[in-house]
Structures are given as C-alpha cells and as structure tokens.
Amino acid sequence: MTVYRAWCLGLAVLGAAWLPCGLGRAQSPASTGAAVSGAATPSAEDLARVGAALERGAFSEAIAELELWSDRGLLHPDLSFDRGVAYLGRAESPAKRRADLGQAVAAFEEARALDPDDEQAATVIERIRESISRERAKRDIDGVVARPRLARALLGLVGEDIWAALGAVGSVLASVGLGLWIWARSQRARLAGGTAAALGLLLGGLGVGMALAGLRLRSGATSAVVVVEEARLLGGDGQALKVARGASTLGEASDRVPEGTLVFIRAERGALLQIEWGDHDAWLNARDVRRLAAAP
C-alpha cells in the first residue's frame, strides 16, 4: 500500500524509542493479497496524499481522510494500521487531543482483527497500553481491568482451528480405540483400545466444545475499545456501578475503565452497551467506546 508505515512509531510513545523506524507498508492492497472490503479502493493519488501527510506530521489531515474511508466502509488492515499511526503521531504532537491514544489502540486492534498475523500491530498495542498505565500511575489514578472469561482466555492462547483439529484427532483416536475394543481378540489389545477410546472421547469433546465456544463468542459479541480517558461502569439502569476487586478483576477497586481497554459488547439498549466484565456483565455509555470494524 502506498500509505507509509515508515513513520517513526517510537516518537509516538512518550519519546521512548521502543520501536525503530522503517516499519512502513508501502504496498498496495492488491499486492498484499488482502482485498479492500466496502467502497471502492482508494486511488494511488489518495494513498500518496495520506502518506505524504503522515511523513510531514500533518496527522489531523491524514486522520480526516482515513476516517472518511472508514465511514464509507473501506476495510483493510493497512488502512486501519495507518489510522493508528496518525492518531499515535498526533497524540505526541502539539495538536494532541484527549482521545487520541484510545483511538490509536482501536485502529491497531482493528488492524489485528483484520489480519491476525500482524505482529507489528500487537506490539504497538502493548506499548501504548504500557504508556497509558505509566501515565495513570504518575497521577495516582487507579483503574480496574477485568480478566477475560475462561473460554475467551483459553481461545486467546490456543486458536479455534487448533481446538477443532484436536477434536478431529480425538474423534479418530476414539474410533480406532473403539474398533480395537470390539474386534481385538487379545485382552491386552482390548484394554489398549478401551483406553484409547476413552482418551479420544475426552480430547474430542474438549476440542469440539472449545471450537463451538469460540464460534459462540465471536457471534455473540462484538469488539470495541475505550476511547476516553476513563469510561465509567454502569448498571443496567444507567447509574454508576461500583466494582469491588475480586477473583475476576485486576487492579484496585474502581468503577472506571482505562483508555485503550478492549471490551466485548453483548447487547445494547439505547445509549448503553452491555459488555462482558469478568464473570459478570456491566454497561458502558456508547459514546465512550469505538466499535471495531469486522471483515464481512
């Protein structure tokens, strides 16, 4: 894509040189093998104009163009990444705005959702959140972050495809074991077959169950990122919710969710969004988060 990633991302994280320059993506969508979803693909001139704006530090100009494409439904991981670079650059410029870091995290999370193999985006997200945490610590501001639910945490460590493969292996092992148990004449072979069948059923059930859990989580919730300095947790009635520290939370007791936090939306009611919060649910104001676009 002709929109550059060559901007020095280290400049954008509180002056710390945590990521070297030269991470540009100067490829076109066609050359990356990932199609642009939504409206017509930006022209080479449009992409060059945004790239030039990023290079000379005109971040607001780049953001305006990239947000316009996003509003039109243009989806491509490089466009999302470049939007993150623009917000990140503006966050460290004299023109910075309060929500810039949260918007940057949202853009990089979107890039990673569209391209799960994008390690650059994952690295930048981690660094920005570390930066936000350091700044909050300097001001003695506490925040609460809920641990993800067990199924989501396991799926984050081991992908759905691997769980599905485990289920298939378990099914084959169970079938072979059951065949040995039924047809083998040797007592030892029958014992081995029974053991293999039991192990196969266990592995198959676990693999299929986790794969189905992943499908249910993906279809039952959409991702969003907090784009304000703090988002207040609310109850279903829209009133402030006090959250006590417990087994499913990290950090001090608080009713505020820090900027840049990834949340999963389960439902919405008017201006309120119901989100997963540890083992329970809570509500946030819709204006405090940015939903991540997903590939069709």
Summary of the structure (lengths in Angstrom):
residues: 296
radius of gyration: 23.3
end to end distance: 21.0
largest distance: 81.6
contacts: 959
relative contact order: 0.12
helix: 51%
strand: 14%
